Amino acid sequence: MGRGHLLERLAAQVGDKGLAIAILQKRGHLKADGKTYTQEGMKRNAMTAEERAKDRASKSTGKPKKDFKYNPLTNTAKLK
């Protein structure tokens, strides 16, 4: 799944759409109605899974996104 599939991808990962909605609401990416993305949610939804993984890794380490390599099997990014 590529851009514009944030909810569907998370639902596939956790195995339940209701749980995925709850997670995104807790993170501040979905509004209370469970259908409308917040401003931050729209940014995340516009990213691919690879871009989101690199963004997570970059935020946690403080290193630039370009320094990471994406692993689609684990949906994670590690330093090159």
Secondary structure as GFF3:
##gff-version 3
##sequence-region A 1 80
A	DSSP	alpha_helix	6	14	.	.	.	ID=ss1
A	DSSP	alpha_helix	17	27	.	.	.	ID=ss2
A	DSSP	alpha_helix	39	45	.	.	.	ID=ss3
A	DSSP	alpha_helix	49	61	.	.	.	ID=ss4
A	DSSP	three_ten_helix	65	67	.	.	.	ID=ss5
A	DSSP	beta_strand	68	71	.	.	.	ID=ss6
A	DSSP	beta_strand	76	79	.	.	.	ID=ss7
###
